[in-house]
Amino acid sequence: MSHPGAFLDRDGVLIEDSGYPHRDEDLKLIPGAAVAVRRLNAAGYRTVIVTNQSGVARGLFDEDRMHAFNALLTARLASEGARIDAVYACPFHADAVVERYRHPDHPDRKPNPGMILRAVVEHDIDPARSILIGDRGSDMEAARRAGVEGLLFEGGDLDAFVQGRLRL
């Protein structure tokens, strides 16, 4: 039986968006982020980060640094009892300065639903019982294209937002 999924944007939802965060010192959790993820875990959601990371394409940091930062984030959440089941990151961008990441409309780059659709298959997730929490219109469009309910987070306490929207 498929599981419900909670797809979470990274910058602006789980961590503060400081403009291409990638250094360890850039990792500042949004208030209530760990508690919200714990709450989603307890309710049976598979929790998956789906994040556009054009900083790689722009040459601001490399893919190894992106993966290390995402691992640090998942470890930090885990240290607070919050489990992330998977991280999907899209380093591609139409205006990339690093040629290998230049793509006019990569299927993984939100608003395209590629990351979500792969996670659905790879983690046995039921889109009809799933949500995506994002802070931009591109997140909401990716959710719509994937058949997932999009919830627009406009800041504040993520746990209060999750409780208010999902009644968990």
Wavefront OBJ file of the C-alpha trace (Angstrom):
o trace
v 0.000 0.000 0.000
v 1.359 3.403 -0.957
v 2.237 5.963 1.664
v 1.298 9.631 1.832
v 4.206 11.901 1.013
v 5.238 15.285 2.340
v 7.407 17.002 -0.258
v 9.295 19.885 1.313
v 11.110 22.696 -0.441
v 14.425 23.426 1.276
v 15.272 27.147 1.149
v 12.537 29.247 2.722
v 10.646 26.239 4.113
v 13.085 24.094 6.118
v 15.960 26.582 6.294
v 16.298 30.322 6.000
v 16.890 31.406 2.426
v 20.058 33.467 2.707
v 20.691 33.466 -1.045
v 22.182 30.195 -2.322
v 22.917 28.695 1.123
v 25.652 26.055 0.895
v 28.201 26.676 3.665
v 27.755 24.937 7.016
v 27.257 28.301 8.693
v 24.353 29.018 6.296
v 22.280 26.239 7.893
v 19.651 28.003 9.988
v 16.449 26.050 10.493
v 13.121 27.810 10.064
v 11.312 28.000 13.431
v 9.312 24.817 13.975
v 10.969 22.932 11.084
v 12.197 19.935 13.090
v 8.943 19.662 15.030
v 6.930 19.822 11.793
v 8.996 17.044 10.206
v 8.636 14.922 13.382
v 4.873 15.502 13.255
v 4.759 14.430 9.583
v 6.871 11.354 10.408
v 4.507 10.372 13.227
v 1.494 10.752 10.912
v 3.022 8.254 8.457
v 4.196 10.638 5.741
v 7.307 9.848 3.733
v 9.234 13.115 3.988
v 11.147 14.152 0.870
v 13.077 17.339 0.199
v 12.687 18.621 -3.391
v 14.916 21.590 -4.080
v 16.121 23.613 -7.054
v 19.825 24.338 -6.569
v 20.863 26.648 -9.388
v 23.863 27.803 -7.350
v 25.661 24.782 -8.816
v 24.789 25.834 -12.381
v 25.796 29.397 -11.575
v 29.251 28.231 -10.420
v 28.764 29.415 -6.826
v 29.497 25.951 -5.384
v 29.890 22.439 -6.743
v 27.652 19.408 -6.607
v 29.714 17.791 -3.831
v 29.189 20.872 -1.646
v 25.437 20.759 -2.419
v 25.254 17.106 -1.340
v 27.329 17.788 1.791
v 25.057 20.664 2.772
v 21.936 18.537 2.229
v 23.502 15.752 4.330
v 24.232 18.277 7.070
v 20.612 19.426 6.986
v 19.239 15.885 7.243
v 21.674 15.115 10.087
v 20.677 18.295 11.931
v 16.992 17.390 11.619
v 17.745 13.803 12.700
v 19.533 15.122 15.798
v 16.166 16.649 16.727
v 14.263 13.415 16.042
v 13.049 14.418 12.557
v 13.569 11.938 9.699
v 14.019 12.918 6.055
v 13.473 9.889 3.823
v 15.110 11.308 0.691
v 16.573 14.450 -0.840
v 16.165 15.339 -4.528
v 18.088 18.366 -5.762
v 18.128 19.872 -9.246
v 21.374 21.702 -10.119
v 20.272 22.548 -13.679
v 19.350 25.999 -14.977
v 18.737 27.533 -18.408
v 21.282 30.318 -17.767
v 24.025 28.119 -16.276
v 27.590 29.369 -16.473
v 28.775 25.785 -15.914
v 28.040 24.158 -19.279
v 27.182 20.664 -17.992
v 24.311 22.117 -15.916
v 22.825 24.224 -18.721
v 19.435 22.921 -19.768
v 16.619 24.999 -21.272
v 13.825 23.255 -19.315
v 15.113 20.346 -17.226
v 12.311 17.965 -16.148
v 13.526 18.102 -12.529
v 13.654 21.883 -12.248
v 10.498 23.151 -10.578
v 7.907 24.091 -11.806
v 8.460 20.788 -13.633
v 7.457 17.786 -11.514
v 10.389 15.433 -12.241
v 11.796 15.222 -8.713
v 8.352 14.597 -7.249
v 7.426 11.969 -9.837
v 10.686 10.060 -9.286
v 10.184 10.121 -5.515
v 6.623 8.823 -5.921
v 7.948 5.746 -7.731
v 11.126 5.240 -5.712
v 9.462 5.620 -2.292
v 6.014 4.092 -2.903
v 4.152 7.389 -2.409
v 0.493 7.991 -3.265
v 0.265 11.460 -4.891
v -3.461 11.723 -4.105
v -2.684 11.554 -0.359
v 0.393 13.758 -0.553
v 1.309 17.409 -0.076
v 4.081 19.730 -1.132
v 5.015 22.615 1.139
v 6.779 25.367 -0.765
v 7.279 29.098 -0.652
v 7.031 29.993 -4.355
v 4.623 29.754 -7.235
v 7.006 27.335 -8.975
v 6.584 24.938 -6.034
v 2.806 25.143 -6.309
v 2.931 24.539 -10.056
v 5.220 21.508 -9.617
v 2.760 20.103 -7.071
v -0.160 20.642 -9.445
v 1.659 18.969 -12.330
v 2.476 15.971 -10.112
v -1.082 15.599 -8.807
v -0.091 16.614 -5.284
v -1.755 19.223 -3.085
v 0.400 22.354 -2.868
v 0.551 24.339 0.368
v 2.104 27.801 0.156
v 4.245 28.605 3.209
v 4.769 32.340 3.570
v 7.039 32.245 6.591
v 6.677 32.020 10.328
v 6.599 28.786 12.325
v 6.539 25.721 10.077
v 5.037 23.476 12.762
v 2.144 25.894 13.368
v 1.602 25.983 9.598
v 1.566 22.177 9.333
v -0.779 21.836 12.284
v -3.133 24.461 10.919
v -3.222 23.076 7.376
v -3.153 19.330 8.070
v -4.699 19.148 11.530
v -2.048 16.701 12.734
l 1 2 3 4 5 6 7 8 9 10 11 12 13 14 15 16 17 18 19 20 21 22 23 24 25 26 27 28 29 30 31 32 33 34 35 36 37 38 39 40 41 42 43 44 45 46 47 48 49 50 51 52 53 54 55 56 57 58 59 60 61 62 63 64 65 66 67 68 69 70 71 72 73 74 75 76 77 78 79 80 81 82 83 84 85 86 87 88 89 90 91 92 93 94 95 96 97 98 99 100 101 102 103 104 105 106 107 108 109 110 111 112 113 114 115 116 117 118 119 120 121 122 123 124 125 126 127 128 129 130 131 132 133 134 135 136 137 138 139 140 141 142 143 144 145 146 147 148 149 150 151 152 153 154 155 156 157 158 159 160 161 162 163 164 165 166 167 168
